[in-house]
Amino acid sequence: MKGILQWFKSSSKMKRWFLLILLGILLTCYGISKILVQKEMQLVEAGKVIIVFVIGFTCIVLGLIFLNKRNMELFIEATDDRLKRRKNVNVNSLIFNKTIYDRGPKIVVIGGGAGLNTVLTGMKRYTNNLTAIVAVSEYGKEPSNSRKQLGTTLPLEEVKDSIVALSLEKKDELKELLNHEMKHPKLRGLKFSDIYFTAMKEIYINDTEAIERSNSVFNIIGNVLPVTSEEMTICAELDNGYVVEEKDKIPEIVSEKMTKINRVYLQPSNCKPAKGVLEAIKDADSIIIGPGSLYTNIIPNLLVNGVAKAIKESKAIKIYVNNIMTEFGQTDDYSVADHLKAIIEHCGEGLIDYCIYDTGEVIPEYIKKYNKEGSDLVEQNLDAPELKGIKFIKKNISTIIDGKIRHDPHLVAESAITLICNDLKFQDKENDPEYVMLNAKLKSDKRINRLKKEKTKEEIRQKKKGTRSDSKKNNRLRQSKFSSKYSDRIKSIKESEEKFKRNHSQK
């Protein structure tokens, strides 16, 4: 009610458009009533009634247009500091002003690998206040030839990938540039990204400053920060006491020794957080952890001195995005609860408020491919006494990209932004520009995604309809609804069975 009364203030300039709409309604009703009352009407009188009706309808349309325009002006005035001393606002030049996104929520994303970059890709559509905190580790591997020859930079592969994920445009070109291996005889074997970061470090003295400056050089949305300015080694201690210092060897040794990971730790153990990491966590409105490799991407970042403590003390909404598939040799047979318990055992409670996990509705053929590599769907078991304070949100957030099961960046972002909007609503901030912008963008994206899904379904339906009509012409056989819906899956299963029979008969 308070928000509605604001429209009737003299400074809002809204009353004139309300009056214009009201006048239009009166004239339109007058014209309609004349037509209904008069049984016989001369041409001149009928012409007058039509003119009155047209004027009334025009007033309604113009009133609505200018009312919406003025409403947008008020929104722009409230969100752009440069307009505080201006009396009039040029909406045409400001309606798409991207400074609105600079006032979006401050979101910190902690993780590594493809999972981290998935979240960044989705979240950059809603706010410019993004900070990616990534690990700096070769996971015990030998440094690349490029790093050996330069010998001056931290392992910044994760940093480089996050910069690409947050790039404003021409993402593929930037990725190709940073991954390019030089062919010049004097530079052969060196990666452009290593040369670039070495040059930046020489200019700005240290790696952290070099990365921070790179954020503006590449014109990315938000910032990328290394979790620490020291190179760290991630060590995995197995149940049998064996210690593995190379990520690639963990699955082999776990399988060979028939054991599992007991804990992970860092060397050196006293890694200090890089400049700006703790400040970003403290100021955040939301902290998103994961998805990614539990023991090599997520937990190591949380083990850096002060990071877990800062997250616990932060007033931000803390969200954990759980993995869809288990990881061979690391999280075999893990459930959602097992992932969360591992984080709690390493870092303590209070790190997570919400856990978003997938519904598990993945096409079986893709799961079979992962089964061959020793992975499976994460079990949806949520029972554990340690998890009582965590709220669980089950969402269909999976998609297939290049034949691989991945988190859908837009669906993950929608889920997180919905939680942020609900929190702002709970704090009675529905009239704040931040809530208005986020809510409007969220509704728009949901509508677009819904239309895309409907279009895709329609295309599939038309395709199947064409296929069915062709088959009817050939053999006049009528298929059941189940058969038409799952025809591709049934075909794949039949092919697998036939292949198995052939192999069996050959043996």
RASUL-V594855 format. One line per field, one symbol per residue. psi: psi as a letter, one per 20 degrees, with the letter a starting at -180 (. if undefined). A space follows every 50 residues. Layout:
psi->???
This chain:
psi->ghhghhhjqhihlhhhhghggggggggghggghghhgpgpprgghhgggg gggggghgggghggghghghghghgghiiohijhjqhqpnhhiihkpjig hijrqoppppbrahgghggggghiihqimpppoqqnqjkirpqrhghghg kiqrokghgghhgghjqgrlghggghghippqiphijpipqhhggghggh hhgjgrgghggghhghgjlrpbqppqhqjqpqpoppprhjipppjpghig ggggggilarpgrqrqpqikpqqrpighggghiqhpppparrpgiihfgh hiippiggghghiqjrpoppoqqgqrppiglpkqrghhghhggghhirrj hpgqopqqijmqphhhhhghhhjjrrqpqlpjophijhipppooqnjqro okjqprpohhhggggghgggghghghjlkhiqhggggggggggghggghg hgghggggggghghggghhghhhgikppqrggghhkgggggggggggggg gggghg.
